Amino acid sequence: MDGTSQQERRDDEEAIRNADALECIKKLKMYEAAYAWRLKAKYFTKKAFDGGDIFDHETTIDNEIVKSSRQWLNGCSINTFLQRFKFLEANYVRGPICTVPAAKVRGLVFIRASSERETSAKSSGLSIEECEANAVAGNFPDPPPFYRPSGPKGTPDVKPLPLTRRPRRNRKSPALRASFQETQITPANLVLPLFIHEGEEDTPIGAMPGCYRLGWRHGLLDEVYKARDVGVNSFVLFPKIPDALKSPTGEEAYSDNGLVPRAIHLLKDKFPGIVIYTDVALDPYSSDGHDGIVREDGVIMNDETVHQLCKQAVSQARAGADVVSPSDMMDGRVGAIRAALDAEGFQDVSIMSYTAKYASSFYGPFREALDSNPRFGDKKTYQMNPANYREALVETEADEAEGADILLVKPAMPYLDVIRLLRDSSSLPIAAYQVSGEYSMIKAGGVLKMIDEEKVIMESLLCIKRAGADIILSYFARQAAGILCGMK
């Protein structure tokens, strides 16, 4: 390559770096408008952009930031500036929808910049009386000239439209948009489903990238610890039961020494403040893979199954569960479980009923994770028809009358209309389950770079919340909470 082409390449690279730096400055101004804490820093570059001095100036980052980084961005080269800015932005800037404090990072000392704020205006040395006299006499400094940005060349010169309302006025800055945001997501709204098994090692779930069957002694504790570090304190347990312990009537479901009771004991001992939800259903324990006992002609027996579910719920409550969650869709099971819990002295244990659980195709990866696929047929005789909407009201009225404390819709995103229906028809808390198929589709799109995974995660959760859900069960719970806290 000759000298001219090398110089052209260097010029092109420098132009790109300058453009990147300009974009960083724009972001810094956005942070200045959107956040409450400020830290002063000067940014200098070797070369001005377009012959001006846009980079040779002083600005502020509204941000909680490590004390040692004050010197990072002062007088550094453009390359170093870009690298360090990206690091700080990725690790210490909180998103505008974050409503919890930035998570603490071990080994780093945070300061609140407002405690050491300096003023850019120099003192005039005048007393209060002298300042007031100047004001009375009209001795004010000249105001800065008004600047109205112009459009690109060729923009037509038109009179403003005579509009009384311009909704865009409330969207014109990050601070205004955050002020008027109607729906907020916080880690407190999220429940993290966890798969557990008897082994010591965590085993990956092929159909759910990033999810594992956790060893109940070690991996489970590690995952809960990481989730609590970003503010998630609610968990629901799903066990993978060895085939040797499965049976047609699912007796292992109510063994007080079973996998779920042991895991509850362990978690409550290590993390007494967390909320533990449990799944009440026979499919993980059934040799048939159905949520109930199967009659010889293939019919799922309702009342006999409810009898087993009551034993299962009481066993889970005895182990320390905070909320039992019947997901089986048997008729009358909520009332029977409530009566069984009360009879055993567990009046304070809540019931989250899977009120509108549809016979959905989005459950496939979950059933792989627990090896709980039906050995024959399907679950359409007890789970709801995806075509039905008003039927959810029938289930809602029954669950409310039987003593449910929380009503759940499953799946979530394809059934936002049902979430809204339950929200408008009931005063009980509404839960929604972002199921394994929803998770896997977003993950696959992210891996293939077809979508921005993090943005789609947060938008999907926001939509579920906006539809009316108070809490969301999601395999993205820890990742989403990390995004909210600025820890990706």
VEXDREN-2710 file (C-alpha; in Angstrom, 1 decimal):
% VEXDREN-2710
k/r/px/py/pz
1/MET/0.0/0.0/0.0
2/ASP/1.4/3.4/-1.0
3/GLY/1.9/6.4/1.3
4/THR/-1.2/8.2/0.0
5/SER/-3.6/5.3/0.7
6/GLN/-2.1/4.8/4.2
7/GLN/-2.7/8.4/5.0
8/GLU/-6.2/8.2/3.7
9/ARG/-6.8/5.2/5.9
10/ARG/-5.5/7.0/8.9
11/ASP/-7.7/10.0/8.2
12/ASP/-10.7/7.8/7.8
13/GLU/-9.9/6.1/11.1
14/GLU/-9.4/9.4/12.9
15/ALA/-12.8/10.7/11.5
16/ILE/-14.5/7.6/12.9
17/ARG/-12.9/8.1/16.3
18/ASN/-13.9/11.8/16.3
19/ALA/-17.5/10.8/15.3
20/ASP/-17.6/8.3/18.1
21/ALA/-16.3/10.8/20.6
22/LEU/-19.0/13.3/19.5
23/GLU/-21.6/10.6/20.2
24/CYS/-20.2/10.0/23.6
25/ILE/-20.4/13.8/24.4
26/LYS/-24.1/13.7/23.3
27/LYS/-24.6/10.8/25.8
28/LEU/-22.9/12.7/28.5
29/LYS/-25.3/15.6/28.0
30/MET/-28.2/13.1/28.2
31/TYR/-26.9/11.8/31.5
32/GLU/-26.6/15.3/32.7
33/ALA/-30.3/15.9/32.1
34/ALA/-31.4/12.5/33.4
35/TYR/-29.6/11.8/36.7
36/ALA/-29.3/13.3/40.1
37/TRP/-25.6/13.1/40.9
38/ARG/-22.9/15.0/39.1
39/LEU/-19.2/14.6/38.7
40/LYS/-17.1/17.2/36.8
41/ALA/-14.5/16.1/34.3
42/LYS/-12.7/17.8/31.4
43/TYR/-12.4/16.1/28.0
44/PHE/-9.6/17.1/25.6
45/THR/-8.9/15.6/22.2
46/LYS/-5.8/16.0/20.0
47/LYS/-7.9/17.3/17.2
48/ALA/-11.0/19.4/17.1
49/PHE/-14.1/18.1/15.3
50/ASP/-14.8/20.0/12.0
51/GLY/-12.2/22.6/12.9
52/GLY/-14.1/23.6/16.1
53/ASP/-13.5/23.0/19.7
54/ILE/-16.5/20.9/20.6
55/PHE/-14.4/18.4/22.5
56/ASP/-12.2/21.0/24.3
57/HIS/-14.7/21.8/27.0
58/GLU/-16.0/20.9/30.4
59/THR/-19.0/18.7/31.0
60/THR/-20.6/16.6/33.7
61/ILE/-21.6/13.0/34.2
62/ASP/-24.7/12.5/36.4
63/ASN/-23.7/9.3/37.9
64/GLU/-22.4/7.4/41.0
65/ILE/-18.8/6.7/40.1
66/VAL/-15.6/5.3/41.6
67/LYS/-13.4/7.9/43.2
68/SER/-10.3/6.9/41.3
69/SER/-12.0/7.6/37.9
70/ARG/-11.9/11.3/38.4
71/GLN/-8.5/11.4/36.7
72/TRP/-9.4/8.9/34.1
73/LEU/-11.0/11.2/31.5
74/ASN/-8.9/14.3/32.1
75/GLY/-6.6/15.3/29.2
76/CYS/-6.4/11.8/27.7
77/SER/-6.1/11.0/24.0
78/ILE/-9.1/10.4/21.9
79/ASN/-8.6/6.6/21.8
80/THR/-8.1/6.4/25.5
81/PHE/-11.1/8.6/26.1
82/LEU/-13.4/6.4/24.0
83/GLN/-12.2/3.2/25.7
84/ARG/-12.6/4.6/29.2
85/PHE/-15.9/6.2/28.5
86/LYS/-17.4/2.9/27.3
87/PHE/-16.1/1.2/30.4
88/LEU/-17.7/3.7/32.7
89/GLU/-20.9/3.7/30.8
90/ALA/-21.2/0.0/30.8
91/ASN/-20.4/-0.4/34.5
92/TYR/-21.6/2.6/36.4
93/VAL/-24.3/4.5/34.5
94/ARG/-27.8/3.5/35.4
95/GLY/-30.7/3.3/32.9
96/PRO/-33.5/5.9/33.1
97/ILE/-36.1/3.3/34.2
98/CYS/-33.9/2.1/37.1
99/THR/-35.6/2.7/40.4
100/VAL/-33.2/0.9/42.7
101/PRO/-29.7/2.0/43.8
102/ALA/-26.8/0.9/41.6
103/ALA/-25.6/-2.4/42.9
104/LYS/-22.4/-2.3/45.0
105/VAL/-19.3/-3.6/43.4
106/ARG/-16.9/-5.3/45.8
107/GLY/-13.5/-3.7/46.2
108/LEU/-14.5/-0.4/44.7
109/VAL/-15.3/2.7/46.9
110/PHE/-18.3/4.7/45.6
111/ILE/-18.7/8.3/46.3
112/ARG/-21.8/10.5/45.8
113/ALA/-20.5/13.2/43.6
114/SER/-22.9/15.8/45.0
115/SER/-21.0/15.7/48.3
116/GLU/-17.9/17.2/46.5
117/ARG/-19.6/19.3/43.9
118/GLU/-17.8/22.4/42.7
119/THR/-19.4/25.4/41.1
120/SER/-18.2/26.5/37.7
121/ALA/-19.2/30.2/38.4
122/LYS/-16.4/32.2/40.0
123/SER/-17.3/34.3/43.1
124/SER/-17.8/38.0/42.5
125/GLY/-16.8/38.9/46.0
126/LEU/-19.8/41.1/46.5
127/SER/-21.9/41.1/49.6
128/ILE/-25.6/40.3/49.6
129/GLU/-26.5/44.0/49.9
130/GLU/-24.3/44.9/46.9
131/CYS/-25.8/42.1/44.9
132/GLU/-29.3/43.3/45.7
133/ALA/-28.4/46.9/44.8
134/ASN/-27.1/45.7/41.4
135/ALA/-30.4/43.9/40.9
136/VAL/-32.4/47.0/41.8
137/ALA/-30.3/49.1/39.4
138/GLY/-30.7/46.6/36.6
139/ASN/-27.0/45.8/36.4
140/PHE/-27.3/42.3/35.0
141/PRO/-24.9/40.6/32.7
142/ASP/-26.0/40.3/29.1
143/PRO/-28.0/37.1/28.5
144/PRO/-26.5/34.6/26.1
145/PRO/-27.8/34.9/22.5
146/PHE/-30.8/32.8/21.7
147/TYR/-29.9/29.9/19.5
148/ARG/-32.5/28.0/17.4
149/PRO/-31.1/24.9/15.6
150/SER/-31.8/24.9/11.9
151/GLY/-32.9/22.1/9.7
152/PRO/-30.8/20.6/6.9
153/LYS/-30.4/22.5/3.6
154/GLY/-33.6/22.4/1.7
155/THR/-35.9/22.3/4.7
156/PRO/-39.1/24.3/3.7
157/ASP/-39.8/27.5/5.6
158/VAL/-43.4/27.0/7.0
159/LYS/-45.5/28.5/9.7
160/PRO/-46.0/26.4/12.8
161/LEU/-49.2/24.3/12.7
162/PRO/-51.9/25.7/15.0
163/LEU/-51.9/22.8/17.4
164/THR/-53.2/23.2/20.9
165/ARG/-51.7/19.8/21.9
166/ARG/-48.3/18.5/20.9
167/PRO/-47.7/15.2/22.7
168/ARG/-44.0/15.3/21.6
169/ARG/-43.4/18.1/24.1
170/ASN/-43.5/15.5/26.9
171/ARG/-41.0/13.3/25.1
172/LYS/-38.3/15.8/24.2
173/SER/-35.8/14.9/26.8
174/PRO/-34.8/11.8/28.9
175/ALA/-35.7/13.6/32.1
176/LEU/-39.2/14.4/30.9
177/ARG/-39.8/10.9/29.5
178/ALA/-38.8/9.4/32.8
179/SER/-41.0/11.8/34.7
180/PHE/-44.1/10.7/32.8
181/GLN/-43.4/7.0/32.4
182/GLU/-46.5/5.2/33.4
183/THR/-45.1/1.7/33.9
184/GLN/-42.1/0.8/35.9
185/ILE/-40.2/-2.5/36.3
186/THR/-38.2/-3.2/39.5
187/PRO/-36.5/-6.4/40.7
188/ALA/-39.3/-6.6/43.3
189/ASN/-41.7/-7.4/40.4
190/LEU/-39.7/-10.4/39.2
191/VAL/-39.8/-14.0/40.3
192/LEU/-36.9/-16.3/39.1
193/PRO/-37.9/-19.9/38.2
194/LEU/-35.1/-22.4/39.2
195/PHE/-34.7/-25.9/38.0
196/ILE/-33.1/-28.3/40.6
197/HIS/-32.0/-31.9/40.6
198/GLU/-30.4/-34.4/42.9
199/GLY/-26.9/-34.1/41.4
200/GLU/-24.0/-32.0/42.6
201/GLU/-23.2/-30.5/39.2
202/ASP/-25.1/-27.9/37.2
203/THR/-26.2/-29.3/33.9
204/PRO/-27.1/-27.0/30.9
205/ILE/-30.5/-27.2/29.4
206/GLY/-30.1/-27.5/25.6
207/ALA/-33.3/-25.8/24.6
208/MET/-32.8/-22.9/27.1
209/PRO/-29.4/-21.3/26.6
210/GLY/-28.1/-19.9/29.9
211/CYS/-30.4/-22.0/32.1
212/TYR/-29.3/-25.0/34.1
213/ARG/-30.6/-27.8/36.2
214/LEU/-28.9/-26.7/39.5
215/GLY/-27.4/-29.0/42.0
216/TRP/-29.6/-28.4/45.0
217/ARG/-26.7/-28.2/47.5
218/HIS/-24.4/-25.8/45.7
219/GLY/-25.6/-24.5/42.4
220/LEU/-29.0/-23.5/43.8
221/LEU/-27.4/-21.4/46.6
222/ASP/-25.0/-19.7/44.1
223/GLU/-27.8/-18.8/41.8
224/VAL/-30.0/-17.4/44.6
225/TYR/-27.0/-15.4/45.9
226/LYS/-26.3/-13.9/42.5
227/ALA/-30.0/-13.0/42.0
228/ARG/-30.3/-11.4/45.5
229/ASP/-27.2/-9.3/44.6
230/VAL/-29.3/-7.5/42.0
231/GLY/-32.4/-7.2/44.1
232/VAL/-34.4/-10.4/43.1
233/ASN/-35.7/-12.0/46.3
234/SER/-38.5/-14.3/45.0
235/PHE/-37.9/-17.7/43.5
236/VAL/-40.0/-20.7/42.3
237/LEU/-38.7/-24.2/42.4
238/PHE/-39.1/-26.9/39.7
239/PRO/-37.6/-30.3/40.4
240/LYS/-36.3/-32.9/38.0
241/ILE/-37.2/-36.2/39.6
242/PRO/-35.3/-39.4/38.9
243/ASP/-37.4/-41.9/36.9
244/ALA/-37.0/-44.5/39.7
245/LEU/-39.1/-42.2/42.0
246/LYS/-41.9/-41.6/39.6
247/SER/-45.2/-43.5/39.8
248/PRO/-48.7/-43.4/38.4
249/THR/-50.0/-41.6/41.5
250/GLY/-47.0/-39.4/42.2
251/GLU/-46.4/-40.3/45.9
252/GLU/-43.0/-38.7/45.8
253/ALA/-44.7/-35.3/45.4
254/TYR/-45.6/-35.2/49.1
255/SER/-42.5/-36.9/50.6
256/ASP/-41.3/-34.6/53.4
257/ASN/-37.7/-35.7/52.6
258/GLY/-38.2/-35.1/48.9
259/LEU/-36.0/-32.8/46.7
260/VAL/-38.2/-29.7/47.0
261/PRO/-38.7/-29.8/50.8
262/ARG/-34.9/-30.3/51.2
263/ALA/-34.2/-27.4/48.9
264/ILE/-36.7/-25.2/50.8
265/HIS/-35.1/-26.0/54.1
266/LEU/-31.6/-25.2/52.7
267/LEU/-32.7/-21.9/51.2
268/LYS/-34.6/-20.7/54.3
269/ASP/-31.6/-21.5/56.4
270/LYS/-29.2/-19.5/54.2
271/PHE/-31.6/-16.7/53.1
272/PRO/-34.4/-16.4/55.6
273/GLY/-35.7/-13.2/53.9
274/ILE/-36.5/-14.6/50.5
275/VAL/-39.9/-15.6/49.2
276/ILE/-40.2/-19.2/48.0
277/TYR/-42.9/-20.2/45.6
278/THR/-43.5/-23.9/44.9
279/ASP/-45.2/-25.8/42.1
280/VAL/-48.1/-27.9/43.0
281/ALA/-48.7/-30.5/40.3
282/LEU/-48.0/-34.2/39.7
283/ASP/-46.3/-34.1/36.3
284/PRO/-42.7/-34.0/37.5
285/TYR/-43.5/-37.0/39.7
286/SER/-45.8/-39.0/37.4
287/SER/-44.6/-41.9/35.3
288/ASP/-47.3/-40.8/32.8
289/GLY/-46.1/-37.2/32.6
290/HIS/-49.5/-35.7/33.2
291/ASP/-50.5/-33.3/35.9
292/GLY/-53.0/-35.7/37.4
293/ILE/-53.6/-39.4/38.0
294/VAL/-54.4/-41.2/34.7
295/ARG/-57.3/-43.7/34.6
296/GLU/-56.9/-46.9/32.5
297/ASP/-58.9/-45.4/29.7
298/GLY/-56.7/-42.3/29.6
299/VAL/-58.9/-39.9/31.4
300/ILE/-57.2/-37.6/34.0
301/MET/-59.0/-38.2/37.3
302/ASN/-59.9/-34.9/38.9
303/ASP/-60.9/-35.4/42.5
304/GLU/-58.4/-38.1/43.2
305/THR/-55.7/-35.9/41.8
306/VAL/-56.8/-33.0/44.1
307/HIS/-56.4/-35.3/47.1
308/GLN/-52.8/-35.8/46.2
309/LEU/-52.2/-32.2/45.5
310/CYS/-53.4/-31.2/49.0
311/LYS/-50.8/-33.6/50.5
312/GLN/-48.2/-32.0/48.3
313/ALA/-49.1/-28.5/49.2
314/VAL/-49.1/-29.3/53.0
315/SER/-45.7/-31.0/52.6
316/GLN/-44.3/-27.9/50.9
317/ALA/-45.8/-25.6/53.5
318/ARG/-44.3/-27.7/56.3
319/ALA/-40.9/-27.3/54.7
320/GLY/-41.2/-23.5/54.8
321/ALA/-42.8/-22.5/51.4
322/ASP/-44.3/-19.0/51.4
323/VAL/-46.6/-19.5/48.4
324/VAL/-47.9/-22.8/47.0
325/SER/-48.8/-22.6/43.3
326/PRO/-51.2/-25.2/41.9
327/SER/-50.5/-25.4/38.2
328/ASP/-52.4/-28.6/37.5
329/MET/-55.7/-27.0/36.4
330/MET/-57.9/-29.5/38.2
331/ASP/-61.4/-28.3/39.2
332/GLY/-61.8/-27.3/42.8
333/ARG/-58.2/-27.7/43.8
334/VAL/-57.7/-24.2/45.2
335/GLY/-60.5/-24.5/47.7
336/ALA/-59.4/-28.0/48.7
337/ILE/-55.7/-26.9/49.2
338/ARG/-56.9/-23.8/51.2
339/ALA/-58.8/-26.1/53.5
340/ALA/-55.9/-28.6/53.9
341/LEU/-53.4/-25.8/54.7
342/ASP/-55.7/-24.2/57.2
343/ALA/-56.4/-27.6/58.9
344/GLU/-52.7/-28.1/59.4
345/GLY/-52.1/-24.6/60.8
346/PHE/-50.7/-23.0/57.7
347/GLN/-53.2/-20.1/57.4
348/ASP/-50.4/-17.7/56.5
349/VAL/-49.2/-19.7/53.4
350/SER/-50.5/-18.1/50.3
351/ILE/-51.9/-19.7/47.2
352/MET/-51.0/-18.5/43.7
353/SER/-53.4/-20.2/41.4
354/TYR/-52.6/-20.9/37.8
355/THR/-56.0/-19.4/36.9
356/ALA/-55.6/-19.2/33.1
357/LYS/-53.1/-21.8/32.1
358/TYR/-53.4/-22.5/28.4
359/ALA/-52.6/-25.7/26.6
360/SER/-49.8/-23.9/24.8
361/SER/-47.0/-24.9/22.4
362/PHE/-44.7/-22.5/24.3
363/TYR/-43.9/-25.0/27.1
364/GLY/-41.7/-27.3/25.1
365/PRO/-38.2/-26.3/26.5
366/PHE/-39.6/-26.5/30.1
367/ARG/-40.7/-30.1/29.6
368/GLU/-37.3/-30.9/28.2
369/ALA/-35.7/-29.4/31.3
370/LEU/-37.8/-31.6/33.7
371/ASP/-38.3/-34.6/31.4
372/SER/-42.0/-34.2/32.0
373/ASN/-43.5/-34.6/28.6
374/PRO/-46.8/-36.6/28.6
375/ARG/-46.1/-40.2/27.7
376/PHE/-49.3/-40.2/25.6
377/GLY/-51.9/-37.7/24.4
378/ASP/-51.9/-34.0/25.5
379/LYS/-53.2/-31.8/28.3
380/LYS/-56.1/-30.3/26.5
381/THR/-58.8/-31.9/28.7
382/TYR/-57.6/-29.8/31.7
383/GLN/-55.6/-26.9/30.4
384/MET/-57.5/-24.1/28.6
385/ASN/-58.1/-23.7/24.9
386/PRO/-55.8/-21.0/23.4
387/ALA/-58.8/-19.8/21.4
388/ASN/-60.8/-19.0/24.5
389/TYR/-61.0/-15.6/26.2
390/ARG/-64.2/-15.4/28.3
391/GLU/-63.5/-18.8/29.9
392/ALA/-60.7/-17.1/31.9
393/LEU/-63.4/-15.2/33.8
394/VAL/-65.0/-18.5/34.8
395/GLU/-61.7/-19.7/36.2
396/THR/-61.1/-16.3/37.9
397/GLU/-64.5/-16.3/39.7
398/ALA/-63.9/-19.9/40.9
399/ASP/-60.4/-19.3/42.2
400/GLU/-61.4/-16.1/44.0
401/ALA/-64.4/-17.9/45.6
402/GLU/-62.1/-20.8/46.7
403/GLY/-59.6/-18.5/48.4
404/ALA/-56.8/-17.8/45.9
405/ASP/-54.4/-15.0/46.9
406/ILE/-52.8/-14.4/43.5
407/LEU/-54.1/-15.2/40.0
408/LEU/-51.6/-16.3/37.3
409/VAL/-51.8/-16.2/33.5
410/LYS/-49.5/-18.6/31.6
411/PRO/-48.0/-17.9/29.0
412/ALA/-47.6/-14.2/29.2
413/MET/-46.7/-12.4/25.9
414/PRO/-49.2/-14.2/23.6
415/TYR/-51.9/-13.7/26.3
416/LEU/-51.6/-10.0/27.2
417/ASP/-55.3/-9.6/26.5
418/VAL/-56.1/-12.2/29.2
419/ILE/-53.8/-10.5/31.7
420/ARG/-55.7/-7.3/31.1
421/LEU/-59.0/-9.1/31.4
422/LEU/-58.1/-10.5/34.8
423/ARG/-56.6/-7.2/35.9
424/ASP/-59.9/-5.4/35.1
425/SER/-62.1/-8.1/36.6
426/SER/-60.3/-8.8/39.9
427/SER/-58.8/-6.9/42.7
428/LEU/-56.4/-9.7/43.6
429/PRO/-52.7/-9.4/42.6
430/ILE/-52.1/-10.7/39.0
431/ALA/-49.0/-12.8/38.1
432/ALA/-47.8/-13.7/34.6
433/TYR/-45.4/-16.4/33.5
434/GLN/-43.0/-15.6/30.7
435/VAL/-42.5/-19.2/29.8
436/SER/-39.6/-21.2/28.4
437/GLY/-40.7/-20.9/24.8
438/GLU/-40.8/-17.1/25.1
439/TYR/-37.3/-17.2/26.7
440/SER/-35.8/-19.4/24.1
441/MET/-37.1/-17.4/21.2
442/ILE/-35.6/-14.2/22.6
443/LYS/-32.3/-16.0/23.4
444/ALA/-32.1/-17.5/19.9
445/GLY/-32.7/-14.1/18.3
446/GLY/-30.0/-12.6/20.4
447/VAL/-27.5/-15.3/19.6
448/LEU/-28.2/-14.9/15.9
449/LYS/-27.9/-11.1/16.2
450/MET/-31.4/-10.7/14.7
451/ILE/-32.5/-8.6/17.7
452/ASP/-30.9/-6.6/20.5
453/GLU/-31.5/-9.2/23.3
454/GLU/-31.3/-6.8/26.3
455/LYS/-33.7/-4.3/24.7
456/VAL/-36.2/-7.0/23.8
457/ILE/-36.0/-8.5/27.3
458/MET/-36.8/-5.2/28.9
459/GLU/-39.5/-4.3/26.4
460/SER/-41.2/-7.7/26.8
461/LEU/-41.3/-7.4/30.6
462/LEU/-42.5/-3.8/30.4
463/CYS/-45.4/-4.9/28.1
464/ILE/-46.4/-7.7/30.5
465/LYS/-46.3/-5.2/33.4
466/ARG/-48.3/-2.7/31.4
467/ALA/-51.0/-5.3/30.6
468/GLY/-51.7/-5.5/34.3
469/ALA/-49.3/-8.0/35.9
470/ASP/-48.1/-7.2/39.4
471/ILE/-45.4/-9.9/39.4
472/ILE/-43.7/-11.7/36.5
473/LEU/-42.2/-15.1/36.6
474/SER/-39.3/-15.0/34.1
475/TYR/-36.1/-16.9/33.4
476/PHE/-34.7/-13.4/32.5
477/ALA/-35.4/-12.2/36.1
478/ARG/-31.7/-12.0/37.2
479/GLN/-30.5/-10.7/33.8
480/ALA/-33.2/-8.0/33.7
481/ALA/-32.6/-7.0/37.3
482/GLY/-28.9/-6.6/36.5
483/ILE/-29.7/-4.4/33.6
484/LEU/-31.9/-2.2/35.9
485/CYS/-29.1/-1.9/38.4
486/GLY/-26.4/-1.2/35.8
487/MET/-24.8/-4.6/36.1
488/LYS/-24.9/-6.4/32.8
END
